[in-house]
């Protein structure tokens, strides 16, 4: 299968990328390409023009800034896998295959906001902050406000996700996933993190139009009577030929209990 025809530009710097986006609102950003290109080949996405930001070295790498890890948006899944940041390396191990992990980028995956992707649930559990730049300057978006719908994130036209900020003080974390055997995307995935304050944040992916916090679990987890049952309503979930909404709701319960037991 071949994508529809499109124009192509390659950015040499973040400033050049932002200038190109301002000059042409039709430009669609492409990084590693493992999220966008398959959709283009299936004609599910037909952008008239692509802006390639893969070569922006200023957006690569992982550094420590006090109690925070700063991760460049062009950092690959393979680099995440080998890093010391909390939770994300475990999640990266579930992403695709070695070819995908060596080419795909953390920023591309998160900005793409695929409802079956692994990282959004982990970002919600960790309370990640997203640094986004546009012509008017830089802004920071919390994970709770990042994922706004199916393939819809807080990154607006003309903007570029440059970095993510991950707390380095996470005490324990876990990711449990029931994956589709062919695509390896999450039928359901549950991420959980215990923060330095003792707060447990949890989120699920793959089951709805976007990743969601598991509020019922977070609110009730300290109760001695808490049970991992009916954490989400089936009516709020998606059903398809891979799994019914009811089965996905069951998976959220099962995977949440597994993840919580691993927190210790």
Secondary structure, 3 states (H helix, E strand, C coil): CCCCCCEEEECCCHHHHHHHHHHCCCEEEECCCCCHHHHHHCCCCCCCEEEECCCCHHHCCEEEECCEEEEECCCEHHHHHCCCCCCHHHHHCCCCCHHHHHHCEHHHHHHHCCCCCCHHHHHHHHCCEEEEEECCEEEEEEHHHHEEECCEECCCCCCEEEEEEEECCCCEEEEEEEECCCCCCEEEEEEEEECCCCCEEEEEECCCCCCEECHHHHHHCCCCCCCCCCCCCHHHCCCCCCCCHHHHHHHHHHHHHHHHHHHC
